[in-house]
Structure formats: structure tokens, C-alpha cells
Amino acid sequence: MRDTYVVAMALLVTAALVGGVAGPAAGAQPTIETPPTASAADGPAVAQADGADTCEFPVELTDATGTTITLDERPERVTTINPSAAQTMWELGAEDRVVGVTQYAFYLDGAEARQNVSAGFGASVERVVATDPDLVLAPNASAGDVAPLREQGLTVYHFKSATSIDDIAEKTETIGRLVGACERAAATNEEMYDAVAEAENRTADLDRPAALYPLGDGYVAAGNTFIDEIMRVGGTENVAAAEGDGYPQLSNEVILQTDPELLIVTDPEAPILDEEPYASTTAGREGNYVVLNVNYLNQPAPRSVIESAETLSVAVEELQTADAGATESEGDSQSQAPGFGVVAALIAALAAALVARRQ
């Protein structure tokens, strides 16, 4: 029974990671190995004689599988089979050319009007074909869907795993080149890097609190993941990174040993703080948690970086300011617990996220 339960939980976590909405792990990008080709190791490579800066067509780009994709003209019908690609298309101002999305991209303005191509943990080949796309964008989490779609004669560009800010910038630039939106892609990347620099500067002189992002049943976001990168940029130390890469399942004993001071959650009620082993960590005992937007935290795309990095770095700054204020005023007043005023201020400042210290 225990083995069956663990397998079931693993499937649920996998579904959430690949998806984009369901559960606290929604939309995260697990690492999936690509074929051992030179192109896969080096990442997407531009192979256009005229130069990518012109954003002219035809264009040839080699994807993470080593397959060269040729587009003779600008694609007018684009289907995305992962929400991170859909988010990027919206950022590039090319959402009017998106004809198909997964259900996990419905948080994007107007996305529900597009054809839903979801099927279980991935995309439905039949539904994607029915959108009659000129181009299908398949980020790394959708690796299993690439070959079946190509067998149907579709042009599919498959991205390598995005685990860093630079990876996301490269993916954004590539999508911009594929759809003829190079200038917008460059502007988006500039905005993203500016947000990263601002977040890093905000916390540069602060202590980095030990933090953990639990996904449920012991699963956590560890090293070599997009979430780990966001935690670093946001001014925290991901304690799970020392336990491995990807999204491992840790025992209660290991979680207690990591003893996070801060938990990252996507539910404003943060019920996990009352659950063991988290309730017995420093974060659980002191009620320290940060609520991040699930659609941004778990999808490696530019807006995800911009919003999550800002929210987390502001939260780290506010929590440490609250700690300093509580230390200075200790004994002066017992009318409210430390951090209560910070909650109100941060809620007002950040409509999409919450940092809180429970009484």
C-alpha cells in the first residue's frame, strides 16, 4: 500500500510540474534529458545566413533534439503545448497568432478563447493537428509530445530545459526569431535582466534566509531548477539544493535537518505550515512564509522571472526589517506580534502575492 501511495503521489507531482495550475507545484519545469547530440548540448543554434538580427524569413534554427527547423515565412498560426511558451508569446505581443494552448495557460488574458489542446499530462496530438498550426512550440516539459506531432507532419520546435535566467533569455530570443518578433524579444529580455539586477541589489546587504519550496508529500524544488534560480535571485538560500537536483522526495528527517527559516508557498492560507515535518521547522514555528503567484513561480518565462524575483526579494527585505524592528522594540509593547504591520504593507504593495508572519 505504501509503495502504491508513493507512486500515486509521484504521478500527481509530475502532473502538477508539467501542467501549470493544479497544486503547489503547478507548471514547474522538470529536467528531461535530450538526445546526446552536439546541438542538444550546445542549445539552440541560429543557422541563417542573413543574420538573426534582421528577423527576416526564411529562417533556420536547430532545436534541442538536433533537428533543424525551417520557416519560409512568418508563422501566422502558432500552437503552444506548455504554458511557459504561451506566456512568452503574450510577452512578445504575438498572442493574436496563438491558436492553441494547454488548459494551464488559461490564466493569460484571452487564452481561454484559444483551442484547448490538453490531454492528461501532455498535449493531444489530434487537438494540436486540428489547430492547423504553422509552428508548434514545445518547451522541455513537453518532450514526449514532440515525435508524435512531427509524425503528423507538423513543424515543431523543441526547447532544452530552462534552469537559469540566461536559459530563459535564450528561449525568449529564439521564440522571437521564430515568430518574427526580435525587437520585442530583446526589449523583454532587457526588462527581465533589469528586474533581476534590482532584486539582487535589494537583498545584497541582507542575510540570505534558508528557504524551502515544498511541493507536497516530501517533494521539493531542489538544485538545477528554474525555481532554485528564482530563490537565489530573490535573496534566499535554497536548502534543498544541497540534497540534489530537480524535484526529489525528501524524508521528514531530512526536511527537519534542513530547518528552513522561510517557506515558499502558493496558497495564501499556507496550510502546509501546520503539517509535519514543516510545522517543526523554524519557518513553521515562527510562521514565516512567502506566497508567490503559482502561474509565475513555476513557469520558466520572462514575466515569471520579473514578478517572482521582485515579490520574493521584497518579502525577504520586509521580513528582515520586521525582525530588526522587533528586536529594537522588544519589551516596549506586547500588543501585536512582530511582522504584523509588514503583512498589511506588503499586501497593499503586492496584489498578486503575500508575505506573512502568523500570530
N, C-alpha and C positions, 0 to 999 in steps of 0.2 A: 504493500500500500504506500509506504514512504517513497519508494522508487517511482511509482506511478505519479504521486503528487509532485515530486521534484520535476519529472519530465513535463507534466502539465504546466507547472509554473514557468519552466524554461520556455515552453511554447508561447505562453502568454506574454512573457517579457520580450521574446523575439518579435511577436506581432506588434507590440507597442513600439519597439525600436524601429521597425521597418515602416510603421504606419505614419503617425503624426499627431494623433489626438488621444487615443484611448490610454488611460492610465498615466502615471507619473513619468513613464519613460517614453512618452509619445514622440515619434519621429526621429529618435536618435539614430546615428549612423554607425552600425557595427562594421567592423573591418571584415571584408570579404576578399580573399586573395584573387588576384588576376593572373592570367596565364603568364608563365615566366618568359616573356619576350622583352627585347630591349625597349620597345616602345612603352610597354606597361611599366617598366622600372623607371623610365625617364619621365613619364607623364605625357599628356597630350602634346603633340608637336605640330607646329604650323608648317605646311608644305606648299605654300602658294608663292609662285614666282614673283608676283607683283607686290608682295608685302602685305602683311595683315593690317597695317595702319590705314590703308585705303578703304578697307571694309567693302571692297568690290567683289563681284562674283564673275566667274566661278571661283570657288574656294575648295581647298582640300585640307582636311585635318585628320590626323591619326589619333584614334582614341585609346583608351586603356587596355583594350584587347589586342592592339596592334593592327586594327582594321582601319583603313583609310576611307574616310567619308568624303564624298564629292557632292557639292551642291552647285548646280549650274546657275541657279538664280535664287534670289531671296525667298526663303520658305514663307508661305502665307498661312499655312495650317500646321501648327506645332502641337504635339501632344506630349505632356509630361507625365511620367509614371512614378514620380516621387515628389512630395511636397516641396523639397528644397529647390528643385528645378523650377517648379511653378512660382515659388516666391521670387526667384531670381528674374524670371520673365516679367513679373509685375514690377520689380525694381527697375528694370530696363525700359519700362514703358511700352512693352511689347505684348501686354496681356490681351489686346484685341485680336492677336493672331493665335492665341491658345484656344484649341478646340476640344481638348480632353485633359482631365486632371483626375487624380485619385480623390476619394472622399476626404482624405486627410488634408487636402488643400482648400477645403471649403471655407476656412477662416479668412481667406483672401477676398477682398471686395469684388463681388460679382462672379466669383469662381463657381458658385452653385448653379450658374446658368450654363456652364460647360458640361460636356458629356462626362459622366462618371465612368471611369474605366477600371475601377477597383474590382478585385476578385480575391477574397480571402486575404492572404498575407501579401499578395502581389497585384499584378495587373491582369486583366482578362485580355487574351490575345484577340478574341472576337470583338470585344468592345473597342480596343485600340484600332483594329483594322477598320471598324465601322466609322471612325472619325476621319478616315481618308487623309492621313497626315502627310505632309511633305517631309517632316522631320519628327523623330521621336527622341526626346531627351531622357536618358536613363542613368541617373546617379548610381553610385556604388551599391546602395542597398537593394537595387533592382536588378542585380547581376543575373539572377536566374531567369529573368524575362527576356533578356537580350536575344539569345539564339532563336527561341520560338518566333519572335517578332521578325527577325531577319529572314527566317524561313518563309515568311509570308510576303517577302519582297519589300519590306519597309526599310527606310533609311533610319538607322538607329545609331546615335552617338552615346557611348558608354563612358562615364567618368570614373576615374580612380577614387579611392576613398579620400575624403576631405577631413583631415585631422588637425589642420593648422589654419591660421589666418591666411597665410600665403597660398595654401591649397584652395581656399575659398575664393581668393582674388584670382587665381589662375582659372578656376571654374567659371567665374563671372566673366572674365575676359574671353574665354572660349565660347561661352553661350552668346556673348555679344558679337563675336566674329561670325558664328554660325547663322545668326538671325539678322545680321547687318545693323547692329546697334553698338558699334565700337566706342563712340564718344560717350554714350550713356554708361557703358560698362566702365570706362576709365573714370568717369565722374563718381560712379557708385563706389568703386574701389577707393578713391581718394577720401570720400566721406567715411568709409569703413575704417581706413587706417587712421584718420583724424580722431575717430571715436575711440579707437584702441589706445592711441597716444594719450588722449585725455583721461581715459580710465586708469592707465598705468601711472600717469603723473599724479592723479588724485590720491593714490594709495602708496606712492613711492616712499614716503617717510613714515608709513604706518606699519605696525606689526601685521604679519600675514596670519590670520586665524586658521587653525586646522579645520578643514571643511570636508563634508561628505555629501554626495548626491545619491541617496538610496532609491532604487527602482522597485523595491518590493521583494519579500522573501529572501533577503540577503544579497540580492543582485545590486551592484553598484556601478557607477561610471568611473572607470579607473584610468590608467595612463594611455597615451597614444590615441586619444579620442578628441573629438571636437569639444565635448563638454569639459574635459580636462583643460583644454586651451582657454575656454571661457573663464574657468575658475582661476587660472593663473593670471589672465589679463585683469580680471575683476579684483585681484588683490588677496586671494586666498591660497592656501596650500592644500591640494587635494590629497588627503591621507590615503586614499585608495590607490593612488598611483604607485605607491611602494609595494602594493600587493600584486601587481601585474598590469597587463594591458587589456584594453577592450572593456567588456562588461562581465566580470567574473561574479560568481556567487561566493560570498564570504560567510564563514561560520559566525555565530553570535560571539564566540570568544574572540575572534579576530577583530570584529567590529568594536567590541569593548576595548581591545588593546589599542586600536587606532584613536579612540577617545576624541571624536571631533568636537570642536568648540562651537561649530556652526553647521546647521543642516540646510541644504538647499532643497526646496520642495516646490511643487506646482499647484498645491491645493492651499488656499488661504486659511483653511481650518487646521492644517498641519496635524492631522490625527496621528501620524507616524511618531510624533514626539511622545505620545503616550504609550507606545508599543515597545516591547523589549526586542532587541537589546538597546534601542535608541534612547529609551526613557532613562537608562542608567548611564548614558554618556554625559559629558559636561554640557553639551548642547541641550540634551533632554532635561537635565536637572535645572538648568538656568533658563530654559525656554527660548533659546536663541535659534532663530530660523529666518531665512530669506525666501520669499515667494517670487518666483520668476515665471514669466509667461511661457506656458508649455509649448506653444507653437514656435516661439523664438529660441528657447533654450535648446531644443532637441533637433533643430534642422540647420545643418551647416550651409548657411546662405548669408548674404551681406546684412540684411535687416536683422537677422538673428544676432549677429555679432554686435551691431550698433546698439540694439535695445538691451541685450543681456549684459554686455560689458558695462554699460552705463548704470543699469539698475544695481548690479552686484557691487560695483565699486562705490557707488553712493551708499549702499547699505553697509558696507564694511566701514566706511568713513563715519557714518552716523552711529553705528554700534560702538565704535571706539570713542567717539565724542561722548556718547552716553556713559560709557564706563568711566571716562575721565571726570565727567561732571558728577557722577555718583560718588566717586572717591573723595572729591573735594567737599561735597556737601553732606557726607555721611554723618549722621547724628543730628543734623540740623532739622530734618523733617522726616517723618515716617508716613506722610500722607499718601505717598504713591511709590511704587517700586521703580528702580532705575530703568530708564528706557521707555517709560510710558509716553512721555512727551515726544520722543523720537518717532514713535509709531504714528501719532497724529500728523506730524510734519511730513513724514515720508509718504503716507497715504495721500496727502494733499498734493505732493510733488510728483508722485509716480502713480498714475491712474491704472497702469497695467500690472503693477507689482506691489508687493507689500513686504516690509521688513518689520518684524515684531519681536517683542520680548514678553512672553506671557507671564501674568502675575503668579 
